[in-house]
Amino acid sequence: MREMRKQDKTIIRAGVRFVKLLDVILVAIPFALCWYLYYTERTFSPYYYWGNILVMALFLIIYYFIAHLYGGFPIHIKRISELMYSQSVAVVVTDCLMYIIIWLLTKFLPNVIPLLLCLVGQFLCIALWCTLAHKWYFRHFPARNSLIIWDTREGVGQLLQEYGLDQHFKIEKAVPVNECLADLYACLQNVEVVFLSGIHSHDRNKIAKYCIEHDIIMYIIPRVGDVLMSGAMPLHLLHLPMLMLERYNPTPEYLFFKRVMDIVLSAVALIIASPVMLIVAVIIKATDGGTVFYRQCRLTRNGKEFNVLKFRSMRMDAEKDGVARLSTGEQDPRITPIGRFIRKVRIDELPQLINILKGEMSIVGPRPERPEIARQYEEELPEFSLRHQAKAGLTGYAQVYGKYNTTPYDKLLMDLMYIAKPSLAEDLKIIFATVQILFMPESTEGVSEGQTTASTLTNNVSSHLNGEPVEESEPEALVNEEDKK
């Protein structure tokens, strides 16, 4: 049985890789036509055979890595619309980079119209591939028999349905961990995938050993301790294998180059965005005569306070009684018309580039939180202060891979995943991934009563830390760290 599973996996991987290759080739065809029929004759020194091959190889490599970064290939866990969006953003970024390369080769600003026509053709190729690849995959590889094992968190099955993943995972049932541990063989028989939700390490290890031995795939929602351990450095001491874990302590070289990158990128971004910022400032001032900028005390590395700078998107009297209120997203009556637009496309965040130049923030890091809200979180979640190990950022792991209304506990997990392994490669990956979420509505949605998303998945903070029974709901103060204005 185990050998059959291994053979099936090998076939699936080979088939999926071939289908991915078809996608890259399909998207490259419009660019190849655009290059050969128009741009190649207009280069300063026209290329011959190998030069043209090199240009095409460059396009293929850039597109593949950016599409991979944006999650444009996982047919088995993404909907058609998600695949199309990810690949469309990837091809736009790739074509922009190739346009710059063509500019350098021609030594004058080239005509952009052929590349725009190429982009239309690429969008059509992407739509065709995503539709056919999705149908092909699920015709040959139906949904896998799956089991949910939970302890302190319920609702994973409902989330899988709401995200359209029931087509990928056939949930047979959801069982509490004690029931599963009573008879692992009976519980996991004929199961191909297991989701572990809020399971303590002792119980999880038993299940993990069984699943690995019997070739069962596991998806684990981690706990704070798990994420901290992911940053441990393996070494050998006393002739024994050991793991060394310490507080966030990046190398001086990393901090130096990170600061250089912050200064260069924020300065360039300010220059490029200055016309847009000027127009937005004029409109905000003309709308109600109020202030253009919004300043608010936030926390950065080691809990140091600073004033974050944003374009004002709410009325001047949004908090006239001094009470911070949760934003309900686009329908919040306090948001001005121009505020609704600049929030949606993130223009309200642009003034924070000044905070980055001043050294108060970094481009990538945990989002800065208000001191009073941070104190509320820490009453229920003392580990929340661990995210202050690194300098606050304009964008971050939680902003890219989470949602606007993801719970503070889950955002903490994601921020700690970033802090655990600091690297310039990860920073660049997050910067590129930020482009993908700029126009995704779900990344900015507010908190609505009765909403069932990752933010309403049963998740009491104290239960995660101490293993206590789950209470009926999470304290309102813990709904969202970014909703308070």
N, C-alpha and C positions, 0 to 999 in steps of 0.2 A: 504493500500500500504506500509506504514511504517513498519507494523508488518511483512509483507511478506519479506521485506528487512532484518529485524532483524533475521528472521528464516533462510533466505539464508546465512547470514553472519555466523550464528552459525553452519550451516551444512558445510560451506566452511572451517571454522577454525577447526572443528572436523576432517574433512577429511584430511586436510593438516597436522595436527598434527600426525594423524595415519600414513600417508605416511612418515613423517620425522622419526617417530619411526622405521619404516621398514628400512630406510636407515641406522640408527645407528646399528640396529641388523644385517643387511646384512654385514656391514663393520666389525663388531665384530666377525663374524663367522670364517674368516681366522685366526684372532689372537687367537681365542679360540682353534682352531685345532693346531696352532703353540705352544701354551702354554701347552696344555694337552698332545700332542704327543712328545714334545721334552724338553721344559724348566722345566716343573714341576718336573721331576725326577732328575734334575741336581741342584736343589736348595740345599742350605746348610742344611736346615731342611725341607724336603718335606711337603707341605701343604696337608691337607685332604679336605673334602667337603667344609666347610665354608671358608677356606683359599683360595681355588681356586675361589669360588664365589666372594670373596672380590677383587681378582686380576681382574676378569672380570668386576666387577662393577666399579673399578677404571678406566679401559680402556674406558668403556662406558661414564663415566662422563667427563673424559679429552677430549675425541673425540667430544662429544656433544658441550661442551663449546668452544673449539677451532674452530670447524666447524661453530658454531653460530657466533663467533667473526669474522671469515673470510667471512661471508655471504654465507655459503654453502647451505642454505635451502630456500631462498625466490624464490620459483618456479614461483610466479606470476609476478616478475619483472626482472628475470635474464635469459639469454640465457643458453642453455645446456652447451656450452663451458665454460662459466663463472662459472657455478655450479661445473663442473668437476674440473676446476682449483682450485677453493676455497677448495673443499673437498680433493683434492689430496694433497695440501699443508698441510691441517689440519691433514690428516692421517700420513703424513711423520713426522710432529712435534710430534704427539701423539706416534707414534712408537719409536721415538728417546727417548722420556721421559720414555716410558715403558722399553726400553732397559737399561736405567740407573737404573730403579727399579729392573729389573732382575739381573743386575750386583750386586746390593747390596744384593739381596737374595741369589745369588750363591757364593758371596765372591770371585769370580775370573772373568776375562773378558770372557763373554760367546760367543759362536760361533754366528756370525751375519748372516750367510747364511740362516738359517731357517726363520729369521725375514724378510730378503730380499725377499724370496719366498712368505712369507705372504703378503708383500707389493704389489707384483705383483697381487696376488689374490684380494687384497683390491681395487687396481686400476680397475680391471675388474668389481668388484661389484659396484663401484662408477659409472663407465660408464653405466652399465646396469640400475642402479637406476635413474640416471639423465635423461637418454633417455625415460624410461618408465614413470617416474613421470611427466615429461614435457608433454608428449603426453596425459597422463591421465587428467592432470589439464585442458588443453585447449580443451579437448573433452567435459568435463563436465562444465567448466566455461569459456565461450568465452570472448573475449576482451570487456572491459566495455566502454559504451558510455561516451566520455570525451570531455571537453570543455577547451580551453585555453583563459584566460582573461589577457590581457597585457596592460602595460602603457609605461614604459621606456625601456622595453626589448622585442624584437621580436625574432623569430627563435626557440622557444621551440619545436614546432611541427616537424621541420626539425631535431632537435637533437634527438627527440624520435624515428624517423625513422632510423637515422644513428646508434643509439645504439640498434636497433632491438626491441624497446619497442612498436612498432606499433601492435605487436601481443598481447600485454597486454592491451593497451589503444587504443580504436577506436576513433580517433580525428574527431569529427563532424565538428568543425570549430574553428577559432581563432578570437576573437572579442576584440576591444578596450574597456577599462573599462567604458568609458562614455556611450557607446552603451548598455552595460550590465546593468548599473545602471538605465538607463531610464525605463527598464521593466525587473526586476529580474525574475519574474515568467515566462515570455515568453522565456527569455534567458536560464534559467536553467531547463526548463521543460524536463523531460525524461533524464536528465544528471545524471550519477552516480559518475563521478570524475571530479574535477575542478583543473586546474593548474593556479596559480596566479603568474604572472611574472612582477616584478618591480612596484607593486601597492602600492600607498601611504596608510598609516595606516588608515586614515579616510574612504577612499573608501573600503579598504580591510575589515575593521570591519563590514561594512554593508553586504558585501558578505558572510563573515564568519558566522555571526549570521543566515543568511538565510540558508546556507549550513548545519549548525549544526541542525537547527530546522527541516530541511527536509531530514536529514540523507544522505548528500552528502559528499563524501570524498574529502579532500582538500590537495593539494601539493603546498607549498608556497616557492618561492625563497625569502629569507629574505633580508632586508636592514640592514645597519650598526646599526641603532637604535634598530631594533628588536633583533639583536644578543647581544647588550649591555644589553638590558632589560632581556635577558634570565639568566643573572648572578645576578639579583636582589634578595635580601633575603626578603621573606615575614615575616611580623611581625604585631603586634597590638600596636597602639599608639593612645592616645586620644580617646580610645574606637572606633577606626576606623581601618579597614584593610589598611596596607601600604606596600610599597615595598621600601627597602633601597638599593641604588645603590652607589658603591664607586669604586675608582681606584683599580686595581689589588693589593690585600692585603692578600696573603696566610698566613696561621698560621705558627709560628716559627717551630712547630713540622713537618709540611709538608716540609718546606724548608730544615730542618735538614735531614730528611729521604731521601728526593730527592737527596741531596748532597752525602749522604752515598751510595745511589744506583748508582749515577753517578761514584763515585770513584771505587766501587767494580766492576761494570759491565764493565767500560772502561778498568780497569787494567786487568781483566780476558780476555776481548776481544783482548787486545794488545798482551797478551801472546799467545793466541790461533792463532791469525792472523799473528804473527811475521814471521813465515817461508814464508807465501804468500807475505807479505810486502817486505821481503828481496829479493825474486825472482823478484817481480815487479820492485823494485828499480834497480836491476842489469840490467834488460831488457831495462828499460827507458834510463839508462845511456849508454848502448851499442848501442841503436838505433841511436842516433844522437850526443852523447857526451855532451848533455845539462844537466841542473840541474834536479835532481830527483823530488824535491818538488816545489810546486807552492804556493807562499804566496800572500795574497791579503787582503787589509784593509776591514773589515766588521764591522757592528754595532751589539751590544748586548744590554742588559738591560739598559734602560734610555739613549740610544744613545751612550754608551761608545764604543770607537773604539778598535779593536784588529786585529791581523793578523791571518786569517784562514789558515790552512795548508791542502794541497791536493797533491796527486801525479799529476805530470804534464801530461796532456793528449793531449796537442796541441804543435805545433811547437814553438820553441823559439821566432820566429818572428811573432807570431799570432797577436800581436797588436803593430807592429813595428812603426806605425804612431801615437800611443798613443790613438787611437779611439777605444772604446769598440763596438763590433759588436755582433749582435744576432747569436746564434748558430742555424744551420739548422738541428741539429741532427746528425745521423750517416754519412750523406753524406757531412758534412762540410769538405772541403779540408784541413783545418788547423789541423784537428785531426789526430794524428799518428795512425798507425795500432794497437800498444799496447794500445794507448789511447782509441780507439774505443771499445776495449774489456773491459778495466777496467771501462769505463763509463757504459757500458751495465750491468755489474754485480755489480756496485757501489764500486768497490775496490778503486777507486780514492778518496773516502771519508774517508777511514780508518785512515789516519794521523790525522784527526780531533779528534780522541780519545785522542790525546795528548792535544789538546785544552780543552777537557773535564776534563782531570786530572788536568790541570792548573787552572780550575775554570772559564775559559773564556766562555765556552759553557756548555750546559747541554745535556743529551742524547735526551730528548724530549723538544721541544719548537719551536717557530717560526724560520724558516730558516734565518740566518744572511744575511743582504743585504749590498751592497756597499754604502758608504755615498753619492756619487754623483748621483747614481741611485735613492736612497731613496729621495733625494731632488727633483729630477724630478717627482717622483710619488706624493710627497706632494704638488707640485704646482697645480696639478689637483685633488688630493685626500688628503686633510689635515689630515683626520682620519688615514692615513697610519702610522703615528707616534704612534698610539695606540698599535701597535703590539710590540713596544719596551718596554712595561710594564714588560714583562717577559724575562728571559735570553734566548738567542738564542739557538737553539738545532740542533743536528745532524739529527734528524727526527722530524716530527711534524704532526699535524692534516691535514694541507694542503698537505703535501707530501704523506700521506697515502690515503686520500680521494679525493684529486685533481689529476691533471695531470701536467706533466712537463711544458706545455704551457697554463695552466689555467691563466686567467687574474689576475693582481694584486688585483683588486677589489674583485674578488671571493676568492682569497687566503687570503685576509684580513679578509673576513667574516669567513672563516674556522679557521684562527688563533685566532680571537676574540672569537669564540665558545669554543676553548680550554682554553683561558685565563679566560673566564667568570666563569668556574667551575673547578678550579685546584684540582686535587686529585691524589694520588698515583695509584689508580685503573685505572684512565684514562691514566696515563703514561704507566702503564704495558700493557694496552689494545693497545695503539699505538705502543709500542715496538713489541708486538706479531704480530700486523697487518702489521708492516714494512716488516716482513719476506715474507708476501704474495706478495708484490709488487716488490720484488727484480728482478724477471725475467719477469715482465710484460712490453712488448715493448712500450705500449702506455704511460707508466709512465715516459719514457725518451725521447719521440719524440720531435723534435724541431719544430720551427715555419716555415711553408711553406706558400708561397703566395697563397691566395685563399682557404686555408684550412678551412673547416667548422667544428669546434669543439666548446667546451665550450669557447675557447679563442676568437672565431670570432662571437659568439652570440652578436647581436647588444647590446652594453653596453657602453654608454658614462658615464664616471665617474661623470662629473658635473651634468648630468641629474639625476643620482641616488640621489645626495645630495640635489639638488635644485628643482627638478621637471621640469627642462627646457626641451624643445624639443630635441629629440635624433639627434645628428649630424651623418654625413655619416659614419664616422669610428673613431676608437679610436686612439689617438696619438701613433706613433710607439714606443715611449719610454716606453709605458705602456704595451707592449705585454707580457713580461715575466720577472720576477724578478730574475730567475735563469739562463737565457740564456747568460748572459754577462760573459765572461771569462777574 
